[in-house]
C-alpha cells in the first residue's frame, strides 16, 4: 500500500484530487481541471486517508502503477475479460478502467509491450 501512497504523492492529479476531497468540490464540473473531471460523477464516493484515495472500499490506482499491475495480470494469463472481471475492478478504481485495461492488452498483444 505504501507504493500507492508514494505514487499518489508524485501524481499531480491525485494531489489535486486529495485536496479537493479534503476541502471542497467546486459547484460545477466545468470548474474542475481536466484531470479532475473524470472523478466528478463519483465525487461523493471518494475519500482520502493518509495519501491514499479511495472510492468506497476500492483504492484509486495511480496511473504510474497501472501498467505494472496489467503486466502481472496478463503474465498470469488472465486475458482481457478475466483481467477486467476478476482482479483490478474488485479492489481498485480508475476512471474508465475497463477501456483502459482493454487498450493496454491490445497494445501488448500487438507490440509485446505495455
SULFENGI-V532810 format. One line per field, one symbol per residue. phi: phi as a letter, one per 30 degrees, with the letter a starting at -180 (. if undefined). A space follows every 10 residues. Layout:
phi = ???
This chain:
phi = .ddddddddc cddddddedd ddcadddbed dddeddedce dcedccbbbh icccciccdd ddedcddddd edddddhdid dddddccedd cbbaehdddd dedddedddc cibd
